[in-house]
Amino acid sequence: MPLPMPTTTPSPRARFTARVTAWLDQWGRVTPLLGAEFVVWVGFGALLPVLPLYFQEEGVDLATLGIVIAAWPAARLVGEPAFGWLADRTARVPLMVVGLILTGIFSALPLVLTGPLAFVVLRAASGLSTAMYDPAARGYLTDATPASRRGEAFGLYGAAQMGGLLFGPAIGAFGAALVGGYGFVFVFGGLSAVVAAVVLALRVREEPALERSHPAPGLDYVEFPHEQPARAESAPDAAPREDRPTSLWNRGLVASLVLNAGGYVASGTYEVIWSIFLASLGAGLDLIGLTFAMFGLPILLLSPTAGRMVDRRGVFAFIVFGSLAPAVTAIAYTLITNPILAVPLILIEASGFAFLNPALYSVVAASSPVGRSATGQGLFGAAGTVGFIVASLVAGYLAAIDIRYPFYLAAAVMFATFLVALAIGGAWFRRRPAAAPEAGGI
């Protein structure tokens, strides 16, 4: 009788190598994009706490500051739908590379060209450049990821962004202190975008044309289906096919646009007044930078897990918590008198966005017709940009009256857009993941 073969337990190193290999097999195609996104946000994170303070130092008052900040999203509002449409019809990598190079140039130029008018023009040029990059990047990620893993993919995408935001403010604050001025931050932010462009140019490869070869209708094409067509019988051994709507204007996408607009009202408000608000409470640049890093931490840690849960359980609970947590914390910020108390509130707010963003990206991906994923992402970004512009323009004026008023506005808008989105797409949000792609038309 032969003796049984001895079994061996893999070593910890072998198990780790196996996990890494399995992860790269699943995500290797989008890993360079995630790495580039991380680098971009390191530079963006370094700039974010400094921009309002630098503009004020250069003589920009609070009301004008809102206009300067709004120039960036205003350009994106025009650019994102147009570049999203273009990205569905041409090579995406060149759009991403050129967009990031231009972003790097325009991010550094405020050191050379100063004054309110120059700042408005440069911020607008930077916004148009990022509008060239973002829809192409999200469209590439959508088409390079199976439908069953899109929530997780966009969770990783958000984690890459927030990982950069976690390190960026610390690098910016340290560099500014070492050099003795804001110049380091602008140069570092510009170089980060250029480095990310090089990563994309060298490592990202276009998806096969077959994956988005379906003819995409023009910008003037709108379809309002009354009922779902019957599904054709598939061969028993056929690969599962993802069902996508035939029109961009369906309940899932429209509800997502509304929610994104409301969420970006908070973003626009905070970009104008957050650093100034904390400074008014006695915070220094080190604490201000820490708050931006703390915003990135929950999203970095929670977004991939939230994305996996979205894929398995559906989006409804994540959208509810993700929408309400930032609205409640916006009110809570107005009650604090010690700036250090902003840190725990930021962790709650950011946890909300960590759950909300993968859910919304998943809805947008499932709601975009085949061949129009970048267009859908462009419209999604444009909706957020509208909220950002409105908040940027209004926040400065309200802050000049009372620094708390912009927070009240952000909370009210987020509550309102949440209710409107539920009225439009609540039934769609409650669907189980297997049924979610079948978004009906309005």
GUDRENKE-933342 format. One record per atom (N, C-alpha, C): x, y, z. Coordinates in pm, whole numbers, plus 32768, in hexadecimal, padded with zeros to 4 digits. Layout:
<pts>
XYZ...
</pts>
This chain:
<pts>
80567F8980008000800080008059807C8000804A80D57F9D80A2814B7F97808481AB800880EC81E7803A80DC824A80A580A682CD806B8051831680B7801E83978086809083FC80778082844D801180E784B57FFA80DF851E8068814E8549809C814B85B08105811A863580CB80CC867D811A809A870280F280F0876D8132810187D780EA81518847811E80FB88C48120810D8912818680C589908192811889FF815480DE8A4D80F9812B8AB980BA815E8B1B812481D58B4C810F82108BAD816A81C58C32816081D08C8781C881918D0B81BF81BC8D5A8145823C8D4D8121826A8D9580AA82268D62802C82178CDD802381D58CA47FAD81428CCE7FA680FF8CD1801B80728CFC801C80668D8E7FF280C48DE0802380C08E6E7FFE80D88E7D7F67813A8E337F3381568E3A7EA380DE8E0F7E52809A8DA67E8280238D757E3B7FB58DDE7E3B7FA38E237EAD7F3C8E8A7EB37F5C8EFE7E557FDB8F277E5480048F947DFB7FEF8F6E7D6980148EF37D4880058EC47CBE7F718EC27C967F1C8E907CF07E8C8E8B7CD37E558F187CC27E828F757D177E528FFF7D0E7E7B903D7C897EF990277C617F2890607BE47EE390207B6C7EC28F9F7B777E778F607B0B7DEF8FA37AF87DB38FCA7B687D2F900A7B627D38909D7B3A7D9A90E57B727D9B91767B637E1591AC7B187E6991527AE47EE491807AA37ECD91E17A327E5E91D179EB7E43922779797E2B92B979A27DF492CF7A1A7DD593577A457E36938A7AAE7E9593367ADA7EF393617B427F4293DE7B1A7F7693EA7A9E7FBC94677A7B7F6394E37A877EE594D57A637E8995467A727E77956B7B057E6895067B5A7E5B95207BEA7ED895637C217F4D95367BF47FCA95747C207FD496047BF47FAE961F7B767FB196A97B467F5097007B937EDA96CA7BB37E7697167C007EAD97397C8A7EF496DB7CC77F3296F67D497F95976A7D3F7FEA97677CDA804F97D17CCA800D98587CB27FA6985B7C5D7F5E98D87C437F2999147CC57EEE98BD7D187EAF98F07D927F1399117E007F8B98DB7DF97FF4990A7E54800E999E7E39801E99C17DB980349A4C7D957FBC9AA47DB37F459A717D947ECA9ABC7DB07EB89AD17E457ED89A687E947ECB9A747F247F2C9AD97F5F7FA29AE47F2480029B487F527FD09BD57F387F8C9BE97EC77F5B9C6E7EA37EDD9C977EEF7E869C377F0B7DFF9C567F397DFA9CB07FB67E469C9280207E3D9CE980967E779D7580807ED19D81801E7F1E9DFB800D7ED99E607FB27E8C9E307F4F7E579E887EE77E0B9F017F1F7DA59EEF7F777D5E9F657FA77DB79FC67FF37E149F9080427E6D9FE680907ECBA03380347F009FF27FCD7F59A0357F6F7F0EA0A27F217E96A0837EF37E4AA0E77EA87E2AA1607EFF7E08A1487F7D7DEFA1B97FD77E6FA2097FEE7EE0A1C57FFC7F60A20A800F7F81A2637F987F52A23B7F217F6AA2897EA87F00A2F37E8F7EABA30F7EF37E4DA37F7EEC7DC2A35D7EBD7D9CA2DC7EB87D16A2B57E8D7CBAA2B57F087C4CA3037F037BF0A3067F757B94A28D7F727B42A27C7FDB7AEFA2057FE97A8CA1F57F767A49A2617F4F79E6A2587EE37A2AA2317E607A9BA2707E427AE3A2507DC67B20A1C67DCD7B45A1997E457B7DA1147E557B1CA0AA7E227A9BA0BD7E3D7A38A05F7E0B7A38A0577D747A4BA0C97D307A50A0CB7C9E7ACDA0827C6C7B3EA09A7CAE7BBBA0577C867BAC9FC07C947B769F937D047B649F047D1B7B019ECA7CB77A979F177C977A2F9EE67C3C7A5F9EDB7BAC7ACA9F207B877AFA9F1B7AFD7B239E8E7AD77B5C9E447B337B879DBA7B177B109D5F7AF57AAA9D577B4A7A399D017B2479E89D387AAF79E69DBC7A9C799C9DF27A2A79D59DBF79A77A589DBA799F7A989D8479267A7C9CEF79197A7A9CA779877A5A9C18798479CB9C01795679719C59797D78E59C4B795478D89C4A78BC79259C9F787B79249CA277E979739C2C77B179E39C0D77EF7A3E9BAC77B57A1B9B1B77CA79E39AF7784079D09A68785D79709A2377FD78F89A5877E378A29A12778278E19A0A76F779229A7576CC795F9A75764679D29A12763D7A2A9A1376A07A9B99B6769D7A6F992776B97A049916770879CD988F771B799898587698794F98AA764E791D988375C979919860756E79FC98B1756F7A709898751A7AB8981775447AC097FE75C87B08978975F77AC5970675CE7A42970975B579FE969275857A15967A74F17A5196DA74AC7A6196D0741C7AF296D473ED7B4E96DB744A7BDB96E374247C2E969D748F7CB1969D747D7D0A965E74DF7D0796AE75617CFE966875D07CF096AA76527D7596CE76917DDB967B767E7E5B969576BF7E95971D76967E98974276157ECC97C875F37E7F983976377DFB982B76427DAD989276897DD9989C771A7DEC982A775B7E15982B77E87EA0986977F87EFD984377A07F86987477AC7F8D990B77947F52993977277F5699C977087F0F9A1977747E9D99E677A37E559A2D780C7EA89A3F788A7EF199D778B27F4199E1792C7FBA9A3C791A7FF99A3978A5806B9A92788D803E9B2478957FCE9B4378557F9B9BCC785B7F729BF278E97F389B9379327F149BAE79BE7F909BD27A0F7FFC9B8979FA80789BA77A4380AC9C317A2580A79C5A79A780D99CDF798080849D4C79C080019D4079B37FA99DAA79E57FA29DAC7A7E7FC29D3B7ABE7FC39D387B5080379D887B8980A89D8D7B42811E9DD27B7581229E667B4F80DB9E8D7AE680E59F167AB380B49F847B1180599F697B7380349FD67BCF80AAA0127C1C811A9FCC7C228192A0077C5F81CAA0787C0B81B3A0717B8781EEA0D17B2A818AA13C7B038110A1137AE580A7A16F7ABB8048A1827B2F8048A1F87B6B7FFAA2107BE37F91A27C7BCB7F35A2877C2A7EC8A2E77C1F7E45A29F7C077DD3A2DA7C2F7D52A2967C237D33A2657B967D47A2B87B2F7D27A2907AA77D7FA21C7A7A7E00A2237A977E5AA1B67A717E34A1357AB87E10A13F7B387DE8A0C87B817D6BA0887B457D0AA0DA7B1F7C8FA0A67AE27CB0A05B7A607D02A0997A0B7D25A05D798A7D729FDA799E7DD39FDA79FA7E239F627A0F7DD29EF27A4F7D7A9F147AAB7D259EAD7AE77CC79E727A7E7C929EC77A257C3C9E9579BA7C889E39795C7D029E5F793A7D549E0C78E27D749D8679247D909D8779A67DA99D0B79EE7D2D9CB379F27CB99CF17A057C3C9CA57A077C1F9C6379817C389CAC79137C229C73788E7C829BFF78757CFB9C0A78A87D5E9B9F78967D359B2078E27D079B30795D7CDB9ABA79A87C5D9A7F796B7C0A9AD3792B7B939AA178E67BB99A49786F7C2E9A6078367C5E9A0B77CA7C85998278007CB8997F787B7CEA990378B67C7E98AE78F77C2A98E9794B7BD5989C79A57B70984079607B1D987179027ABC981578C57AFF97A3787A7B7097BF78387BB8975577F27BEA96EC78557C1C971978C97C4F96BB792D7BDF966679667B6E96A379897AFF965679C27ABE95FE79597AB8962D78DC7A8495D978727ADC955F785B7B5F9573785C7BBD9502784E7BA9949E78BF7B9C94D1793A7B8A947979AD7B08942A79A17A9D946C79737A1D942779617A2993B578FF7A6493CF788B7A6A936B78217AD292FE783C7B32931A78937B9A92B778B27B76925F79287AFD927179607AD5922979D87A5391DE79BF7A47916079E779C8911A79D8795C915A7A2D78E0915179FE787191937A45786591667AD5788590E87AF0787790B37B7878E090E87BD87946912F7BA579B191627BFC79BE91FA7BF4795E92407BB8796F92CF7BA3796C931E7C24791892F77C837918933D7D03799F93357D4679DB92BE7D447A6092AD7D7E7AC892FC7D317ABC92FD7CAA7B1D93477C587B1A93DB7C797AA394147C857A9C94A27CA57ABB94BC7D387AAA94567D8D7ADA94637E167B72946E7E197BB6941B7DC97C4894257DBE7C7194AB7D827C2594D97D217C40955B7CE17C3795CC7D497BCC95C97D9A7BBF962D7E037C2C96207E6C7C5395A47E8B7CBF95907EEE7D4395C77EBA7D5D95B77E387DD795EF7DFF7DD796887E0A7D6496C57DEF7D5B97567DFC7D7397837E8C7D3097407EE87D3A976B7F737DC097467FB17E0096DD7F7B7E8996C27FA77EE397377F857ED3976E7F0E7F1F97E57EE97EFC985C7F417E7A986C7F5C7E4F98DC7FB17E8398CC803F7E979850806A7ECB983880F17F5B986880FE7FAD984E8097803A9872809D805698FF80698004992F800C801E99AF7FCC80299A25802B7FC69A3A80857FCF9AAE80E0804B9AAA813980709A32816680E79A2881BB81659A4E816C816E9A1D80F181E29A3F809D81E49AD48080816E9B0C806181669B9B8044818C9BF180BB81589BCE813281779C1B81AA820C9C1281CC82439B9981C382D19B8781E183289BD3817D83059BC980FD83539C0E8096834A9CA480A382D19CD880C182C19D6880D283119D9B814983119D4D81B6835E9D75822B83F49D6F820F841F9D0B81C384AD9CFA81A684E19D69814A84909D8880E584B99DED8083849C9E7A80B484369E86810984149F09813E83B19F5680E983559F1180AA82F09F55805A82989EF1801282329F277FC981D39ED27F8482089E9F7EFD82799ED27ED082AA9EAF7E4C82BF9E1A7E3A82F39DD87EA083099D487E9782899CFD7E75821B9D257EB4819D9CDC7EA4816D9CE27E1481779D587DD481489D657D4B81A29D177CEA82239D1D7CFF827F9CD17CA982699C3B7CBB825A9C107D3882449B827D5481C09B517D1781579BA17D2380D79B7B7CE880DF9B6D7C5281259BCB7C1181359BC47B8181859B4B7B5581F49B307B9A82479ABD7B7681FE9A397B8D81AA9A317BF3816099B67C0D810799927B9680C399F67B5E806C99DC7AEB80BD99AC7A73813299E87A5E818799BF79ED81BA99317A0281E3990F7A7B821298877A9881A198227A7E812898437AA880B797EA7A90809F97D779FB80B1984179AD80A19837791C810897D678E1818297DA791281EA977F78E181C696EF7903819396D8797C8169965079A380FF961C7944809C966F79258031964478CB80669628783F80BC9680780E80F096707786814095F07777818895C977E081DE955477D8819894D177FA813294D7785080FE945B7889806D943A7864801B949B78427F8F947E78277F7E946077937F3793F477767F1C93CD76ED7E8793D776D27E669405765B7DD8941176357D95938876397D15938676667CCB930976617CB192E375D07CA2926275B27C85923A75287C09928274F47C0F92A774767BA092F4743C7B1C92AA74457B20922374457AA691D5744A7A5491F474C57A98921975337A51922D75B079FB92AB75AF7A179307755679C1937E754C79A993A074BA79949336746B7982934A73DD78F2936273B6789693587415780B937173F477FB940273CA77AF941D736077A394A77333776194FD739D779F956C73BC776895C77420771E963773DA76A1965273FE765796BC73BC7690974473D9766B97A4738B769F982C739B766798717414769798EA742C766B993574A275D79956749D759E995E742475139984741974B4990D741C74EA989674327498981E742F7461980574BA73DD97FB74C6739C97DC754573329773752D732F9710758272CD96A575747286969475F87201968875F371B19674766B716595F0765E71A49581768471629501767470EB94F476D1707D94BA76A0700694A776F370089422773C704993C077017050933F774470D092F9771870FC929D776A71769255774A715A91F076DD71AF91E97675719D9183761171B790F9764971769096760D718A900D763A721A8FE4762372538F97767D72DC8F6B767072E28EF1761473458EF075BF73588E7D7569738F8E0975BA73698D917591739F8D1B75D474348D1175B974808CF5761E75118CE5760F75328C527607759E8C3575C175CE8BAC75BF75F88B83764A75E98B04766C76098AD976F576968AFA771E76F48AF776BF777F8B0F76E477AA8B9D76C9774B8BF676A9776F8C81768C77988CC8770C77F38D2876FC781E8D76777077AE8DD1779C77A08DED781E77388E47784C77478ED0780A76D58F0977E476D78F8B77A276A08FF5780176E39065780576B590D3785A76489120781275D5913178537567917F781B757B92117841757B926877DF758C92F777F5751A933E77B074EE93B177E0748193FB77A074AC94307718744A945576C8746794897643746B9521763F7440956176AB744295F376B2748E9620772D74D6968F7721751896C8779774B396FC77FC743F972777CE73E09769782773849700786573B596BC78CA736896597914736D967D79A87316963E79F5730696667A81738696557AD373D095EB7ABA744A95D67B0674AE96467AF274C6966C7A74752896D47A5874F8975D7A897479977E7A6E744798037A96744C98137B2D742497AC7B78742B97B47C0A74BB97C47C3A751997817BF675A6978F7C1B75DA981C7BFF75AC98587B9175D598E17B7375A799407BE1752C992C7C0F74F699837C7A754999757CF9756698F87D2075B598E37D997642991B7D8D767E990A7D187705993E7D07770899D57D0E76A39A167CD6769C9AA87CE076939AD47D7176409A907DC176359AB37E4E76B59A9C7E9B76F99A2C7E8077769A107EC577E29A777EA677E49AA67E2A784B9B067E04782D9B937E3377B39BAB7E6077999C2A7EA577F09C327F2277F99BC17F6978529BBE7FDE78E39BD37FB5790E9B927F4A79999BA07F1E79BA9C307EFA79619C707EAE79789CFA7E87797A9D587EFE79219D3E7F5D791D9D917FD6799F9D85802479CC9D0A80397A439CF5808C7AC29D2680487AC99D1C7FC37B439D4A7F807B539DE17F917AE49E2A7F967AED9EBC7FA87B0B9EE180387AC69EA380977AC99EDA811F7B0D9E8281877B2A9E0381687B579DA981D37BD69DDA82167C3C9DF881CA7CBA9E2682067CA59EA882537C549F00821B7C389F80825D7BE79F6A82DC7B869F0E82D77B349EEE834C7B8A9EBA83BE7BE39E5B83A17C399E26840B7C9B9E8F843E7CCF9EE083E37D299F4B840F7CE29FAC846D7C619FC584527C14A01F84AA7C019FE485357C0B9F5E85407C019F1D85C37C899F0E86067CF29F3E85C47D779F3A85FE7DD09ECB85CA7DA89E8485617DFA9E16852C7E6E9E4C84D97EDF9E0884E07F519E27848B7F4F9DD1840E7FAF9DEA83B57FB59DA083377FC99D0A834F800E9CE683BC80239C5883D87FA09C1083F57F499C4F84487EC99C1184677E6D9C1383ED7E719C8083A17E1F9C8683287E459C1682C87EC69C0382B47EF39B9682607ECB9B0E82977ECE9AFE831B7EA69A8083597E149A61833D7DBD9AC783407D2F9AAD83277D199A7A82997D629AAE82387D559A7B81AF7D8599EA81A87DF299CB81EE7E22994181F07DBE98E582337D80991282A07D2098C182E77CA398A682927C82990282397C1298E981DE7C33987481817CAF986981597CD697FD80FF7CDE977681427CF6977281C57D1196F382097C9C969182037C2296B6822C7BB3965582247B96962781967BA2968181357B87965B80AB7BF095F9807B7C6D961080A07CD895B3807C7CBE952880B67C95952381357C8694A381797C02945D81587B9794AA81447B12946F81397AE0945D80AB7B0F94AF804C7AD594AD7FC67ADD94247F817B5193DF7F827B52935B7F3F7AEF92F97F7C7AE892F580037A89929C804479FA92C5802479DE93488029795993788006793593537F777995935D7F1D797B93387E93795792A57E84799E924D7ECB797D91BE7EC678F191A57EFD78CD91EA7F69784891D97FA377DB920D7F4577F8927A7EFF779992AD7E9C778092447E3077EB92047E0177DD919E7D9A7785912A7DC87786910C7E49773F90967E7C76B690B77EB476A4912E7EEB7628914C7F3475D391B87EF4760791FC7E9075BB926A7E5675E492EE7E9475AD935C7E5F75DF93E17E7F758D942D7EE6751394007F0674B694577F4F74EC94857FD575159427802B7542944C80B275BD94A780AC76129491804B768C94E0803E766C956F80127608957D7FBB75E096027F8F759D964F8001754B960A80507508964E80C0756D9681812675C2962881587626965281BB768796B7817F76B4969D8105771696F580C676E2978080AB7660978F8098762698138080760A985E810275DD9815816875B3985881E47628987B824076909828824376FF9844829E774298CB827F776298EC8201779D997081E6773E99E4820576BC99D081EF765D9A3B820C76579A5982A1765799F182F476529A05838576D29A4583B877459A18838777C39A5283B777D29AE3838A77969B09831A779D9B9682F177609BF0835B76F29BC4839776B69C108406770F9C0B848177489B97849D77999B86851678149BE08514784D9BF8849D78C39C4F849778A69CDA84D0782D9D0A84BE780D9D9284EB78059D9C858378059D2B85C977F59D2C865B78789D2486A678E69D09865F79669CF786A579AA9D7E86B979F69D8787257A459DFF87407ADB9DE087457AFF9D6187527B8A9D3787517BA59CF086CC7C069D1E867E7C1A9CE385F97C3D9C5085FA7C799C1D86677C9D9B90866D7C219B3786697BAD9B6D86937B319B1F86907B019B0486027B3A9B4C85A17B169B3185167B459AA884E87BAF9A7485267BEA99F684F87B89998185047B4B9968857B7AED98F785817A74990A85267A469986851679D6999E84BB79FD9980842A7A7899A184067AA79984837F7AA998EE83667AD098A083CA7AD3980F83B97A4797D8839E79E2981283DF795797E783C5792C981183397947988E8316792298BF82917964986D822379E5985582317A2F980B81CA7A00977B81C179D79740823279A196B8822D792296B481D978D2971E81E3785C9725818E7881972480FB78E2977680D4790B977A8048794D96F7801E799096B2807C79CF9631805B796695CB803378EE95D4806D7881957A8047783395AD7FCE782696307FC477D496697F597816965E7ED07896967E7EC778D5968A7E4378D996077DF5790395957E3078FF951A7DE0787294F67DB3780F95147E08778594F67DE2775A954A7D6A777995CC7D6D775196227CFE779B95FF7C7E781D95E77C87786795C07C0F7831953E7BD5780B94E17C2C77D294647BFD774E947A7BB576FB94D37BEC767C94F37BAC769295337B2376EF95927B1C770B95D57A9D773D95727A36779695187A5E77CB94B57A00775C945B79CC7704942D7A25769793D479FC762D941E79AC762294A179BE75BB94F0797B75E8952A78F67666951778D2769A954E7855768F94E677E67655950A7774764B94AA770676D5947B76D976D99404769D775693CF7668778E94317601780F944D760C784F94AB75B27847953C75DD78059557764F77F695E2767C781D95F1770E7877959B773E789D959F77CB78E3962177EF793E9651779A798396CE77B87924974577AF78C297407752785F97AA774B780D97B077CB77E3973A77FC779A9736787B77EC976D78ED786C974878F278C3977C795B78D79812794C78DC984378D078E998D378BB7870991F78ED77F898E978D1777E99297904777A9925799C77A498B579D577A898A77A677806990F7AA3787D991C7A6878DA99827A9978A49A0E7A87785E9A277A1778289AAD79FE77BD9AD17A65776C9A6E7A8E77069A8A7AF377479AB47B7777B29A6D7B9E77FA9A967C1578389B1F7C0678649B3D7B8E78A29BBE7B74783E9C307B8577C19C187B5C77599C7E7B6F774B9C9F7C0477439C367C56773A9C4D7CE677B39C967D1D78299C717CEC78A59CB07D1978A69D457CF5787D9D667C7A787D9DF27C4F781F9E467CA477A59E147CB577429E607D0377779E797D9077AC9E0F7DCE77DF9E1D7E5678569E7C7E5B78B09E747DFA79269ECB7DFA78FF9F5E7DF0789E9F7A7D9A7875A0067D86782BA03D7DFF77DB9FE87E3F7788A0177EAE77D4A0177F32782F9FB57F4378709FA47FC578BEA0207FF17906A05D7F947954A0D37FB978FCA1447FEB788DA15D7FA57833A1C87FCF77F3A1AA805677C7A12D8069778BA10980EA77F1A10F815B786CA0E3814078D3A0E481A878F5A17281D278EBA1D281757905A25D8198789FA29181FC7826A25581FC77BFA27B825D77D3A22E82E077DFA1AA82D477F5A15383477836A0D2831578A5A0AB834E78F1A039831D78A29FB7832878399FB7837A77E99F3C838A77829F2A831B775A9F9782DA76EC9F8E827A77079F2E820677819F2981CF77979EC8816377819E37818E779E9E17820B77859D8F823B76EF9D71823E769F9DD3826A760E9DBF826A75DB9DA681DC760E9DF3817C75E49DE180F176099D5580C076849D2980DB76AF9CA580AE76569C3880E776359C41816975E19BDB81A775569BD98169751C9C4F815474949C57811C74909C1D808F74F49C3D803E74F69C0B7FB475099B747FB275619B3F800775779AAE800774FA9A62803474B39A96809874359A5780BF73D09A5B804C73C49ACE800B73629ADE7FA173819A837F2A73FD9A7F7F00741F9A2C7E8C741199987EAC742999727F28741298E77F52738098C17F41732699177F6D729698FA7F62726A98F67ECF729D99527E7E727A99547DF072AD98D67DAB732898AE7DCA736198377D8C731297BA7DB272E597B17E2F729397407E57720F973E7E0C71D497B47DF7715697BA7DAC7169978B7D1C71DA97AA7CE271F397837C56721F96F27C4B728096CA7C9B72BE96477C8872BA95EC7D00726196077D61725F95B47DDA724595227DBD71E495067D6471C7947A7D43723E94397CFD728294847CA972F8944F7C64736694327CC8737C948E7D2873E6947A7D8C73CD93FD7DE0734D93D87DF4732D93667E4B733D92E07E05735592DF7D84736192617D3C73DD92147D6A73D291937D617444913F7D7E74AB914E7D0F752B91337D2B759391497CC6757891057C41753E908E7C40752790477BC374C3908D7B6B746690D87BA973FF911C7B5B742291AB7B3C748591E27B8574A192717B7874C192A07AEE750C92557A97752C92897A1674B592A079BB7441926A79DE73CF927A7986738892FD79A173CF936D799A739393EE79B8732F9412794E72B79430797B72509458791C725894E978FA72219510788C721F959D786671B895E978B471C9966A78B9716A96BF78FF70ED96CE78AC
</pts>
